[in-house]
Amino acid sequence: MITLDDIRRAQQRLDGVVIQTPLLPLKFGAKGIFLKCENLQLAGSFKIRGAYNNIAQLSAEQKKRGVVAYSSGNHAQGVALAARMMGVPATIVMLNSSISEKVDQTKAYGAEVILGGNLSEEIKARAEKVAAERGYAVVQPFNQAGTIAGQGTVGLEILAALPQVETVVVQIGGGGLISGIATAIKSLRKQAHVIGVEPAGAPKMTRALEAGGPVTLPGTDTIADGLKPVRCGDLTYAHVKAHVERVVLVTDDEIRDGMRHLIRREKLMVEPSGAAAFAAVQCGKVEAKGPTAIVLSGGNADLGLVKSLF
């Protein structure tokens, strides 16, 4: 389990590297709701925080050899950009079905891209094979202390901008983002409620909480490509169990409705994964009790999908 000190050290490493993204008031909706705009972050999502924090802690020799990661898209871009910033060779194993814009942008940041499977567990295995063959360090997308601590800096920024926050709503892919944010929030404001949101077609944390530990789903089916892992991590499960009040499920149609509102009314470009937490509040599955912060985790939207919404 990471600590508040781990997150604060990560914040120091990230100082001057990442954007301290704005916490904007919702313009069209209930008062007291704020949007944490990680869709405006470098590489288009929160992922660069954990990626940079991890790579920065590697030895000089390991940085010289290189790193490998596996991702559907946003972690890929975060690792690729963070590695480029530090002059570290990077190879990213991505899903065969990864959105082409995310693949192209990962390559544009200088990383080698390997399309290595149809499920998260398949690209994980391929990345581990690359690491063994080349002597690379694996930068995990969620189940790693350095990743969780880096993502937790989002929580510190929420508290700095909205110290009276009562409700924090965060989407769940593998669980790294909510694990870090919940640790920060609960360490400094115990009375606040942290609520997780998953797609109904990818309920890996929901099933883990029901089973008393991580389980592997036979597959996932959702438009939220960044929230499609078939299994949460042991480490992220432990953080969610300790710090998160509950996890709710949203449908793809509810996510689409959330995207429409954010793009059309709030003028914020978000991808399906980035809209999931907002969708849960918009459709009433999460009540915004008191000052509420909703994380918009990413803005790397498939433009074809966006066009189809309107």
C-alpha positions as CSV (number, residue, x, y, z in Angstrom):
1,M,0.0,0.0,0.0
2,I,1.3,3.4,-0.9
3,T,1.3,6.3,1.5
4,L,0.7,10.1,1.4
5,D,4.4,10.5,1.5
6,D,4.8,8.4,-1.6
7,I,2.4,10.7,-3.4
8,R,4.1,13.8,-2.2
9,R,7.5,12.6,-3.4
10,A,5.9,11.8,-6.8
11,Q,4.5,15.3,-6.8
12,Q,8.1,16.7,-6.4
13,R,9.3,14.6,-9.3
14,L,6.5,15.8,-11.5
15,D,6.9,19.5,-10.6
16,G,7.5,21.4,-13.8
17,V,7.0,18.2,-15.9
18,V,3.2,17.7,-16.0
19,I,0.4,20.2,-16.2
20,Q,-1.5,21.0,-13.0
21,T,-4.8,20.6,-14.8
22,P,-7.7,22.9,-14.0
23,L,-10.7,22.0,-11.8
24,L,-13.5,23.7,-13.7
25,P,-17.0,24.3,-12.4
26,L,-19.7,22.5,-14.3
27,K,-21.4,25.2,-16.5
28,F,-24.6,23.4,-17.3
29,G,-25.8,21.4,-14.3
30,A,-26.0,21.5,-10.5
31,K,-23.9,24.0,-8.6
32,G,-21.0,22.7,-6.6
33,I,-19.8,20.1,-9.2
34,F,-16.3,20.5,-10.6
35,L,-14.5,18.7,-13.4
36,K,-10.8,17.7,-13.0
37,C,-9.6,18.1,-16.5
38,E,-6.9,15.4,-17.1
39,N,-8.2,15.4,-20.7
40,L,-6.0,18.5,-21.0
41,Q,-2.9,16.8,-19.6
42,L,0.2,16.1,-21.6
43,A,-0.3,13.2,-23.9
44,G,-4.1,13.6,-23.4
45,S,-4.5,11.8,-20.1
46,F,-3.4,11.4,-16.5
47,K,-1.2,8.5,-17.5
48,I,2.0,10.5,-17.9
49,R,2.0,11.1,-14.1
50,G,2.5,7.5,-13.1
51,A,4.7,6.8,-16.1
52,Y,7.1,9.6,-15.4
53,N,7.2,8.9,-11.7
54,N,8.2,5.2,-12.4
55,I,10.8,5.9,-15.0
56,A,12.4,8.7,-13.0
57,Q,13.2,6.3,-10.2
58,L,15.1,3.8,-12.4
59,S,18.8,3.5,-12.2
60,A,21.0,5.2,-14.8
61,E,21.9,1.8,-16.2
62,Q,18.3,0.7,-16.5
63,K,17.3,4.0,-18.2
64,K,20.1,3.3,-20.7
65,R,18.7,-0.2,-21.4
66,G,15.1,0.9,-21.8
67,V,11.5,0.3,-20.7
68,V,8.5,-1.6,-22.0
69,A,4.8,-1.1,-21.3
70,Y,1.5,-2.6,-22.4
71,S,-1.6,-0.5,-23.0
72,S,-4.7,0.0,-25.1
73,G,-3.6,3.6,-25.7
74,N,-3.3,6.2,-23.0
75,H,-0.6,4.5,-20.8
76,A,1.2,3.8,-24.1
77,Q,1.3,7.6,-24.9
78,G,2.2,8.5,-21.3
79,V,5.1,6.1,-21.2
80,A,6.3,7.0,-24.7
81,L,6.3,10.8,-23.8
82,A,7.8,10.3,-20.4
83,A,10.6,8.1,-21.8
84,R,11.3,10.7,-24.5
85,M,11.6,13.4,-21.9
86,M,14.3,11.4,-20.1
87,G,16.0,10.0,-23.2
88,V,15.0,6.4,-22.4
89,P,14.3,3.9,-25.2
90,A,10.7,2.7,-25.0
91,T,8.7,-0.2,-26.5
92,I,5.0,-0.4,-26.1
93,V,2.8,-3.5,-26.7
94,M,-0.7,-2.4,-27.7
95,L,-3.9,-4.2,-28.4
96,N,-4.6,-5.3,-32.0
97,S,-7.7,-3.2,-31.7
98,S,-6.2,-0.1,-30.2
99,I,-7.5,3.1,-31.7
100,S,-5.3,4.1,-34.6
101,E,-4.9,7.7,-33.4
102,K,-3.5,6.4,-30.1
103,V,-1.1,4.0,-31.9
104,D,0.1,6.8,-34.2
105,Q,0.6,9.2,-31.4
106,T,2.6,6.7,-29.4
107,K,4.9,6.2,-32.4
108,A,5.1,10.0,-32.8
109,Y,6.5,10.3,-29.2
110,G,9.3,8.0,-30.4
111,A,8.3,4.6,-29.0
112,E,8.5,1.3,-30.8
113,V,5.0,-0.1,-31.0
114,I,4.2,-3.9,-31.1
115,L,0.6,-5.0,-31.7
116,G,0.5,-8.0,-29.4
117,G,-2.9,-9.4,-28.7
118,N,-6.6,-9.0,-28.3
119,L,-6.9,-8.9,-24.4
120,S,-5.1,-7.0,-21.7
121,E,-3.6,-10.3,-20.3
122,E,-2.1,-11.1,-23.8
123,I,-0.3,-7.8,-24.2
124,K,0.9,-8.0,-20.6
125,A,2.5,-11.4,-21.4
126,R,4.1,-10.1,-24.6
127,A,5.5,-7.1,-22.8
128,E,7.0,-9.3,-20.1
129,K,8.6,-11.4,-22.8
130,V,10.2,-8.3,-24.4
131,A,11.4,-7.2,-20.9
132,A,13.1,-10.6,-20.4
133,E,14.7,-10.7,-23.9
134,R,16.0,-7.1,-23.8
135,G,16.6,-6.4,-20.2
136,Y,14.0,-3.7,-20.1
137,A,12.1,-2.5,-17.0
138,V,8.3,-2.9,-17.2
139,V,6.3,0.2,-16.5
140,Q,3.0,-1.2,-15.3
141,P,-0.2,0.6,-16.3
142,F,-1.8,0.3,-12.8
143,N,-0.6,-2.4,-10.5
144,Q,2.7,-0.8,-9.4
145,A,3.4,1.5,-6.5
146,G,5.2,4.1,-8.6
147,T,2.3,4.2,-11.0
148,I,-0.3,4.6,-8.2
149,A,1.7,7.3,-6.4
150,G,2.1,9.3,-9.6
151,Q,-1.7,9.1,-10.3
152,G,-2.3,10.1,-6.7
153,T,-1.0,13.6,-7.5
154,V,-4.4,14.2,-9.1
155,G,-5.9,13.9,-5.7
156,L,-3.5,16.4,-4.1
157,E,-4.4,18.9,-6.9
158,I,-8.1,18.4,-6.2
159,L,-7.6,19.1,-2.5
160,A,-5.5,22.1,-3.2
161,A,-8.2,23.6,-5.5
162,L,-11.2,22.4,-3.6
163,P,-10.2,21.8,0.1
164,Q,-13.9,21.4,1.1
165,V,-14.5,18.6,-1.3
166,E,-17.1,16.0,-0.1
167,T,-17.4,13.7,-3.1
168,V,-14.8,12.5,-5.6
169,V,-15.9,10.4,-8.5
170,V,-13.2,8.4,-10.5
171,Q,-13.4,5.9,-13.3
172,I,-11.7,2.5,-13.0
173,G,-9.7,0.7,-15.6
174,G,-7.2,-1.4,-13.8
175,G,-7.6,0.8,-10.7
176,G,-4.3,2.8,-10.5
177,L,-6.0,6.2,-10.8
178,I,-8.6,5.7,-8.2
179,S,-6.1,4.0,-5.8
180,G,-3.8,7.0,-5.9
181,I,-6.5,9.6,-5.7
182,A,-8.4,7.8,-2.9
183,T,-5.1,7.4,-0.8
184,A,-4.5,11.2,-1.1
185,I,-8.1,12.2,-0.4
186,K,-8.6,9.8,2.5
187,S,-5.2,10.7,4.1
188,L,-6.1,14.4,4.2
189,R,-9.9,14.5,4.3
190,K,-11.3,11.4,5.8
191,Q,-14.9,12.5,5.7
192,A,-14.9,12.8,1.9
193,H,-16.5,10.0,-0.2
194,V,-14.5,8.4,-3.1
195,I,-16.7,6.6,-5.5
196,G,-15.5,4.4,-8.4
197,V,-17.2,4.0,-11.8
198,E,-16.8,1.1,-14.3
199,P,-18.4,0.3,-17.6
200,A,-21.1,-2.4,-17.2
201,G,-19.2,-4.3,-19.9
202,A,-15.9,-4.4,-18.0
203,P,-16.8,-4.8,-14.3
204,K,-13.4,-6.2,-13.1
205,M,-13.3,-4.3,-9.8
206,T,-16.9,-4.8,-9.1
207,R,-16.5,-8.6,-9.5
208,A,-13.3,-8.5,-7.4
209,L,-15.1,-6.8,-4.5
210,E,-17.9,-9.3,-4.7
211,A,-15.5,-12.2,-4.8
212,G,-13.1,-10.9,-2.1
213,G,-10.2,-10.6,-4.4
214,P,-9.2,-10.0,-8.1
215,V,-10.8,-12.2,-10.7
216,T,-10.2,-12.5,-14.4
217,L,-13.1,-11.7,-16.6
218,P,-13.6,-13.9,-19.7
219,G,-13.7,-10.7,-21.8
220,T,-14.9,-7.1,-21.8
221,D,-17.3,-5.2,-24.1
222,T,-17.4,-1.5,-23.9
223,I,-16.7,1.6,-25.9
224,A,-14.5,2.9,-23.1
225,D,-11.3,1.3,-24.4
226,G,-9.2,2.7,-21.6
227,L,-11.3,0.9,-19.0
228,K,-11.2,-2.6,-20.6
229,P,-8.7,-4.6,-18.6
230,V,-10.1,-8.1,-17.8
231,R,-8.5,-8.0,-14.3
232,C,-7.7,-5.4,-11.7
233,G,-4.4,-5.6,-9.8
234,D,-3.8,-7.2,-6.4
235,L,-2.4,-3.8,-5.3
236,T,-5.2,-1.7,-6.7
237,Y,-7.8,-4.0,-5.3
238,A,-6.3,-3.5,-1.8
239,H,-6.4,0.2,-2.2
240,V,-10.0,0.3,-3.4
241,K,-11.1,-2.0,-0.7
242,A,-9.5,0.2,1.9
243,H,-10.4,3.6,0.7
244,V,-13.3,3.6,-1.8
245,E,-16.9,3.8,-0.6
246,R,-18.4,1.9,-3.5
247,V,-18.2,1.2,-7.2
248,V,-21.1,1.7,-9.7
249,L,-21.6,0.6,-13.2
250,V,-22.6,2.7,-16.2
251,T,-23.8,1.5,-19.6
252,D,-22.2,2.5,-22.9
253,D,-25.3,4.6,-23.7
254,E,-24.8,6.5,-20.5
255,I,-21.2,7.1,-21.4
256,R,-22.2,8.4,-24.8
257,D,-24.7,10.8,-23.1
258,G,-21.9,12.0,-20.8
259,M,-19.6,12.6,-23.8
260,R,-22.3,14.6,-25.6
261,H,-22.8,16.9,-22.7
262,L,-19.1,17.4,-22.0
263,I,-18.3,18.1,-25.7
264,R,-21.5,20.1,-26.6
265,R,-22.2,22.0,-23.4
266,E,-19.0,22.2,-21.4
267,K,-16.7,22.5,-24.6
268,L,-14.4,19.7,-23.3
269,M,-13.2,17.0,-25.6
270,V,-13.3,13.7,-23.8
271,E,-13.0,10.0,-24.8
272,P,-15.4,7.4,-23.5
273,S,-13.1,6.4,-20.7
274,G,-12.7,10.1,-19.7
275,A,-16.5,10.6,-19.6
276,A,-17.4,7.5,-17.5
277,A,-17.3,9.2,-14.0
278,F,-19.3,12.2,-15.3
279,A,-21.8,9.8,-16.8
280,A,-22.5,8.2,-13.4
281,V,-23.3,11.6,-11.9
282,Q,-25.3,12.7,-14.9
283,C,-27.5,9.6,-14.9
284,G,-28.1,9.7,-11.2
285,K,-26.1,6.6,-10.2
286,V,-23.8,8.8,-8.1
287,E,-25.3,11.6,-6.0
288,A,-23.1,14.7,-5.9
289,K,-23.2,15.3,-2.1
290,G,-21.6,18.6,-1.2
291,P,-18.7,20.0,-3.3
292,T,-18.0,17.3,-5.8
293,A,-15.0,16.7,-8.1
294,I,-15.4,14.4,-11.1
295,V,-12.3,13.3,-12.9
296,L,-12.2,13.5,-16.7
297,S,-9.3,11.1,-17.2
298,G,-8.6,11.4,-20.9
299,G,-9.3,13.3,-24.1
300,N,-7.8,11.0,-26.7
301,A,-11.1,10.5,-28.5
302,D,-11.7,8.6,-31.7
303,L,-12.9,11.3,-34.0
304,G,-15.2,8.9,-35.8
305,L,-16.9,8.0,-32.6
306,V,-17.3,11.7,-31.7
307,K,-18.9,12.4,-35.0
308,S,-21.3,9.5,-34.6
309,L,-22.6,11.1,-31.3
310,F,-24.2,14.1,-33.0
